[in-house]
């Protein structure tokens, strides 16, 4: 994947050309300005956008949240060597990151055997719901192509190494949370719903909410819904296989 030479977030938000790579980026590195670990096409200034530019610790935005989880990881970690498990997790993270960044999302968190991505900040996109869906499909496709060799190396069946994905979209809070330990992340019902949708997705499956279905319907013409009782939710929720 080819990365941008200038920070897309700073250019779009403030029309400020911040170099990320090459000789001209060296002076900026001296002041701690470097590619963000959440998206290498944005910079560390974007991560400070709230306190330094917006003068706020958090904002409310319309965004899409995606959770992807590597199935079977917990049992594998108990039966395989730490080196083998670490290699598997590195491969999973790499495939997720590449797909998320290719569709201009933010790889916001790695949580053990899962990742959380946010689409529509700092790179604002009208089609952020579709971007998340395409990223999820890329993750599944690329992982299916790669997992055969990983399964052979671990002495497993490829079917043991599936990924479950959940996606939801809507209004959420994004910013810095916590006092003693500040965490740049998203919170709210959108995040919780995406996480719960991922938890009921089967291996190799993408489940999206009705909100995602409505906003990305041209890409979900053959999608069928099923009702789920998600943990922590009073009412059943309809999810679509994407």
HELIX and SHEET records of a PDB file:
HELIX    1   1 UNK A    8  UNK A   14  1                                   7    
HELIX    2   2 UNK A   23  UNK A   25  5                                   3    
HELIX    3   3 UNK A   26  UNK A   30  1                                   5    
HELIX    4   4 UNK A   44  UNK A   47  1                                   4    
HELIX    5   5 UNK A   49  UNK A   54  3                                   6    
HELIX    6   6 UNK A   73  UNK A   79  1                                   7    
HELIX    7   7 UNK A   82  UNK A  102  1                                  21    
HELIX    8   8 UNK A  128  UNK A  154  1                                  27    
HELIX    9   9 UNK A  158  UNK A  160  5                                   3    
HELIX   10  10 UNK A  189  UNK A  200  1                                  12    
HELIX   11  11 UNK A  210  UNK A  215  1                                   6    
HELIX   12  12 UNK A  217  UNK A  219  5                                   3    
SHEET    1   A 5 UNK A 106  UNK A 111  0                                        
SHEET    2   A 5 UNK A 114  UNK A 119 -1                                        
SHEET    3   A 5 UNK A  58  UNK A  70 -1                                        
SHEET    4   A 5 UNK A 163  UNK A 177 -1                                        
SHEET    5   A 5 UNK A 183  UNK A 187 -1                                        
SHEET    1   B 7 UNK A 106  UNK A 111  0                                        
SHEET    2   B 7 UNK A 114  UNK A 119 -1                                        
SHEET    3   B 7 UNK A  58  UNK A  70 -1                                        
SHEET    4   B 7 UNK A 163  UNK A 177 -1                                        
SHEET    5   B 7 UNK A 205  UNK A 209  1                                        
SHEET    6   B 7 UNK A 237  UNK A 241 -1                                        
SHEET    7   B 7 UNK A 225  UNK A 228 -1                                        
END                                                                             
